[in-house]
Amino acid sequence: MSCTEDKQTNLDKAIDGIAKAAQRGGQIVCLQEVFNTHYPCQSEDYARFDWAEEIPGPTSQRLSEAAARHRVVVTCSIFERRTQGLYHNTAVTFDVDGSMVGRYRKMHIPDDPLYYEKFYFTPGDLGFTIAKTKYGKLGVGVCWDQWYPEAARLFALRGAEILLYPTAIGWHPAERAELGAAQHSAWETAMRAHAIANGVFVAATNRVGTEGGLQFWGASFVADPSGNILHRASHESEELVIVPCDLSRIDSVRTHWPFLRDRRIDAYHEITQRYIDVP
């Protein structure tokens, strides 16, 4: 969805979208990154810390109520105020009874032009947590997390059947003609690779519209455990996407492509180093 500068308007639109998804048979509803505000990180502005809120708080309470009302799972990311002067980009997941069954704080924090997230967000300290819901076990990362195979693997090793990535990624309008297609392809390909390497479903929910210097590229999608795109949404328009995900396929795919079986867990100790300097 696109966002306005008014938090209440954005929240109302999301709540309406949850209701419509449930009416169409949706069971797990994933909203985009910091869905209730404009993307806050295009500049370093202390006033935007006022956009953050505690969890539980007004936004999470309404999401909890919507999940219970419609008997669906709801997940998203929220600009979290943990305490005075300490903020996170936090994914929360509510089960069909409205209970919070997942909390994940974004682990990988970018710092690039128009994505000055290190100014706002402290890196997560909860690890790669799993949300166990009525309709499946979810690993919910947030945006920049979606590029890291280590994160996807750890979600999968904890039992995730679906990886969800609430996202806010876009083009610099001046770069779109030259670089846009390649940038989008890299984004999607990285996550399709997570689906294949881990034998899981992967879904990314990205915003659309232009905010400040960014044109968000939408193209929310769902990939199956073989990396096939089951649906790709519009680059330009808001869209409610309903995609069936047969979780019984995970066992079959992992049996025929037994990457988890063949991992050399005795040989990966160097992965925890920043870089391996070879003399």
C-alpha positions as CSV (number, residue, x, y, z in Angstrom):
1,M,0.0,0.0,0.0
2,S,1.0,3.6,-0.3
3,C,1.2,5.8,2.8
4,T,0.3,9.3,3.8
5,E,1.8,11.6,6.4
6,D,-1.1,10.8,8.8
7,K,-0.5,7.7,11.0
8,Q,-4.2,7.2,11.7
9,T,-5.1,7.2,8.0
10,N,-2.4,4.6,7.3
11,L,-3.5,2.4,10.2
12,D,-7.2,2.6,9.1
13,K,-6.2,1.6,5.6
14,A,-4.2,-1.4,6.9
15,I,-7.0,-2.6,9.2
16,D,-9.4,-2.4,6.2
17,G,-7.0,-4.4,4.1
18,I,-6.8,-7.1,6.8
19,A,-10.6,-7.4,6.8
20,K,-10.7,-7.7,3.0
21,A,-7.9,-10.3,3.0
22,A,-9.8,-12.3,5.5
23,Q,-13.0,-12.1,3.4
24,R,-11.1,-13.4,0.4
25,G,-9.8,-16.4,2.4
26,G,-6.4,-15.0,3.6
27,Q,-5.1,-16.7,6.7
28,I,-1.7,-15.1,7.2
29,V,-1.6,-11.3,6.5
30,C,1.7,-9.5,6.1
31,L,1.8,-5.7,6.1
32,Q,4.8,-3.7,4.8
33,E,7.7,-2.2,6.8
34,V,6.7,0.6,9.2
35,F,3.3,0.5,7.5
36,N,1.7,3.2,9.6
37,T,4.0,6.1,8.7
38,H,5.9,7.5,5.8
39,Y,9.3,5.8,5.6
40,P,11.1,7.8,8.3
41,C,14.8,7.4,7.3
42,Q,15.3,9.5,4.2
43,S,17.0,12.1,6.4
44,E,18.3,12.4,10.0
45,D,15.5,14.3,11.7
46,Y,15.1,14.1,15.5
47,A,11.4,15.0,15.2
48,R,10.7,11.7,13.6
49,F,11.5,9.8,16.8
50,D,8.0,11.0,17.8
51,W,6.6,8.6,15.2
52,A,7.7,5.7,17.2
53,E,5.5,4.0,19.8
54,E,5.8,1.3,22.5
55,I,4.8,-2.3,22.0
56,P,2.2,-3.0,23.3
57,G,0.8,0.4,22.1
58,P,-1.9,1.9,20.0
59,T,-0.9,0.3,16.7
60,S,-0.1,-3.1,18.0
61,Q,-3.4,-3.1,20.0
62,R,-5.5,-2.4,16.9
63,L,-3.6,-5.1,14.9
64,S,-4.2,-7.6,17.8
65,E,-7.9,-6.8,17.7
66,A,-8.1,-7.2,13.9
67,A,-6.4,-10.6,14.1
68,A,-8.9,-11.8,16.7
69,R,-11.9,-10.3,14.9
70,H,-11.1,-11.9,11.6
71,R,-9.4,-15.1,13.0
72,V,-6.3,-14.4,10.9
73,V,-2.6,-14.2,11.6
74,V,-1.2,-10.6,11.2
75,T,2.4,-9.6,11.0
76,C,4.2,-6.3,10.2
77,S,7.0,-4.0,11.3
78,I,6.6,-1.0,13.6
79,F,9.0,1.8,14.6
80,E,9.4,0.7,18.2
81,R,10.2,3.0,21.2
82,R,11.7,0.5,23.6
83,T,12.5,3.1,26.2
84,Q,13.8,6.7,26.4
85,G,16.4,7.1,23.6
86,L,16.3,3.4,22.5
87,Y,14.4,2.5,19.3
88,H,14.1,-0.5,17.0
89,N,12.5,-1.6,13.8
90,T,10.4,-4.4,15.2
91,A,8.3,-7.1,13.5
92,V,5.3,-8.3,15.6
93,T,3.1,-11.3,14.8
94,F,-0.4,-11.9,16.2
95,D,-2.2,-15.2,16.1
96,V,-5.8,-15.8,15.4
97,D,-6.9,-15.1,19.0
98,G,-5.0,-11.8,19.0
99,S,-2.2,-12.9,21.2
100,M,1.3,-11.7,20.3
101,V,3.3,-14.9,19.3
102,G,6.2,-13.2,17.6
103,R,8.6,-10.3,18.2
104,Y,11.7,-9.8,16.1
105,R,13.9,-6.7,16.1
106,K,15.6,-6.0,12.7
107,M,19.1,-7.3,12.9
108,H,20.7,-5.7,9.8
109,I,20.5,-1.9,9.8
110,P,21.5,-0.1,6.6
111,D,23.1,3.3,6.2
112,D,22.9,4.6,2.7
113,P,21.6,7.7,0.9
114,L,17.9,8.1,1.8
115,Y,18.1,5.0,4.0
116,Y,19.7,6.5,7.2
117,E,18.4,3.8,9.4
118,K,21.4,3.6,11.8
119,F,20.4,7.1,13.0
120,Y,17.0,5.7,14.1
121,F,17.2,2.0,14.8
122,T,19.4,0.0,17.2
123,P,20.3,-3.5,15.9
124,G,18.0,-6.3,17.2
125,D,19.0,-8.3,20.2
126,L,16.4,-11.1,20.1
127,G,18.0,-13.3,17.5
128,F,16.2,-14.9,14.6
129,T,13.0,-15.7,16.4
130,I,10.1,-17.8,15.0
131,A,6.4,-17.1,15.4
132,K,4.4,-20.3,15.8
133,T,0.9,-19.6,14.6
134,K,-2.3,-21.6,13.8
135,Y,-1.4,-21.5,10.1
136,G,2.3,-22.2,10.2
137,K,5.7,-21.3,11.6
138,L,6.9,-17.9,10.4
139,G,10.3,-16.4,10.3
140,V,9.7,-12.6,9.9
141,G,12.7,-10.5,8.9
142,V,12.6,-6.8,8.0
143,C,13.7,-5.4,4.7
144,W,17.6,-5.3,4.7
145,D,17.5,-8.6,6.5
146,Q,16.2,-10.1,3.3
147,W,19.5,-9.9,1.6
148,Y,21.4,-12.1,4.1
149,P,21.5,-15.9,3.5
150,E,22.7,-16.4,7.1
151,A,19.5,-14.9,8.4
152,A,17.3,-17.0,6.2
153,R,19.2,-20.1,7.1
154,L,18.8,-19.5,10.9
155,F,15.1,-18.8,10.5
156,A,14.8,-22.1,8.6
157,L,16.9,-24.0,11.2
158,R,14.5,-22.9,13.9
159,G,11.6,-24.4,12.0
160,A,10.3,-21.6,9.8
161,E,8.0,-22.8,7.0
162,I,7.4,-19.3,5.5
163,L,9.9,-16.4,5.5
164,L,8.1,-13.0,5.5
165,Y,9.9,-9.8,4.8
166,P,8.0,-6.5,5.4
167,T,9.8,-4.1,3.2
168,A,10.3,-0.5,2.2
169,I,12.6,-0.4,-0.8
170,G,12.6,2.0,-3.8
171,W,14.4,3.6,-6.6
172,H,16.1,7.0,-6.8
173,P,13.9,8.3,-9.6
174,A,16.9,9.6,-11.5
175,E,18.5,6.1,-11.5
176,R,15.4,4.0,-12.4
177,A,15.9,4.1,-16.2
178,E,19.5,2.9,-16.0
179,L,19.6,0.7,-12.9
180,G,16.0,0.0,-11.9
181,A,15.5,-3.4,-13.6
182,A,18.8,-4.7,-12.3
183,Q,18.2,-3.5,-8.8
184,H,14.7,-5.1,-8.7
185,S,16.0,-8.4,-10.2
186,A,18.8,-8.6,-7.6
187,W,16.3,-8.0,-4.7
188,E,13.9,-10.7,-5.9
189,T,16.6,-13.2,-6.9
190,A,18.2,-13.0,-3.5
191,M,15.0,-14.1,-1.8
192,R,14.1,-16.7,-4.3
193,A,17.5,-18.2,-3.5
194,H,16.6,-18.3,0.2
195,A,13.4,-20.3,-0.8
196,I,15.5,-22.8,-2.8
197,A,18.4,-23.2,-0.4
198,N,16.1,-23.7,2.6
199,G,13.1,-25.4,1.1
200,V,10.6,-22.8,2.4
201,F,8.0,-20.3,1.0
202,V,9.2,-16.7,0.9
203,A,7.0,-13.6,0.7
204,A,8.1,-9.9,0.6
205,T,5.6,-7.1,1.1
206,N,6.8,-3.8,-0.3
207,R,5.1,-0.4,-0.3
208,V,4.2,1.6,-3.4
209,G,4.1,5.3,-4.2
210,T,6.6,8.2,-4.0
211,E,7.7,9.6,-0.7
212,G,10.4,12.4,-0.7
213,G,13.3,11.2,-2.9
214,L,12.2,7.6,-3.2
215,Q,9.9,5.9,-5.6
216,F,9.0,2.6,-3.9
217,W,8.9,-0.2,-6.4
218,G,6.2,-2.4,-5.0
219,A,6.4,-5.8,-6.7
220,S,5.5,-7.7,-3.6
221,F,5.7,-11.4,-4.3
222,V,5.5,-14.9,-3.0
223,A,7.9,-17.7,-4.0
224,D,7.5,-21.4,-3.4
225,P,10.2,-23.8,-2.0
226,S,11.6,-24.3,-5.6
227,G,12.0,-20.6,-6.1
228,N,9.0,-20.2,-8.5
229,I,7.2,-16.9,-8.3
230,L,3.6,-17.7,-7.4
231,H,2.5,-14.0,-7.7
232,R,4.2,-10.7,-8.3
233,A,2.2,-7.5,-7.5
234,S,2.3,-4.3,-9.5
235,H,5.2,-1.9,-9.4
236,E,2.9,1.1,-9.3
237,S,-0.5,0.3,-7.7
238,E,-1.8,-0.9,-4.4
239,E,-2.7,-4.6,-4.5
240,L,-4.1,-7.2,-2.1
241,V,-2.4,-10.5,-3.0
242,I,-3.8,-13.8,-1.9
243,V,-1.5,-16.8,-2.6
244,P,-2.2,-20.4,-1.5
245,C,0.9,-22.0,0.1
246,D,0.8,-25.8,0.5
247,L,3.1,-26.4,3.4
248,S,3.2,-30.2,2.7
249,R,5.4,-29.4,-0.3
250,I,8.3,-28.5,2.0
251,D,9.0,-32.1,2.9
252,S,8.9,-33.2,-0.7
253,V,11.2,-30.4,-1.9
254,R,13.7,-30.9,0.9
255,T,13.8,-34.7,0.3
256,H,14.6,-34.3,-3.3
257,W,17.0,-31.3,-2.8
258,P,18.5,-32.3,0.6
259,F,20.5,-29.2,1.3
260,L,19.9,-29.4,5.0
261,R,21.0,-33.1,5.1
262,D,24.3,-32.3,3.2
263,R,25.4,-29.2,5.1
264,R,28.9,-29.5,6.5
265,I,28.2,-28.1,9.9
266,D,31.7,-29.2,11.1
267,A,33.4,-26.9,8.5
268,Y,31.6,-23.5,8.9
269,H,33.2,-22.1,12.0
270,E,34.9,-19.3,10.0
271,I,31.5,-17.9,9.0
272,T,31.4,-15.8,12.2
273,Q,34.5,-13.8,11.1
274,R,34.0,-10.4,9.4
275,Y,36.5,-11.3,6.7
276,I,39.1,-14.1,6.4
277,D,42.5,-12.5,5.8
278,V,44.7,-15.0,3.9
279,P,48.5,-14.4,4.2
